[in-house]
Amino acid sequence: FVTMTYYSKEEEALFSGRTDAYASARILIGKAQAQEDSFLTLELAQTSDSPDDVKQVLPEAYAFLLSHGDINFGLRRPEPAAKEEPKQAEEDPAAAFIKQLVSALYDILRTVDFGTTTEKQIR
């Protein structure tokens, strides 16, 4: 991340009247990006010691820089933590039946001789 000394026209239009806070937010995001080896999230970029005006602009600045590829370019978003499903006390009867059916079918198919001639093969 390179701290630039100028703003694009889009940045000037989006952050008009708040360019100082935006510049501070961009510097803060740049420092956080330099410290991270992985995908920088907004939560990692936020710090408690930043001024209130910067805290207000930070989410918008993060979204702008992320959408324009100025941060996290080429990095994959982290996958959300998987939620643990509650364990079922009893196994579903339908699932138990399907397991039995699959097991029986497997046993039958293991004994079949696929080398025998069938009516379809004769025609």
Secondary structure, DSSP 4 states (H G I P E B T S, - for coil): ----SS--HHHHHHTTT-HHHHHHHHHHHHHHHHH-SSPPPHHHH--TTS-HHHHHHHHHHHHHHHHTTSSSTTPPPPPPPPPPPPPPSS--HHHHHHHHHHHHHHHHHHH--TTS--HHHH-
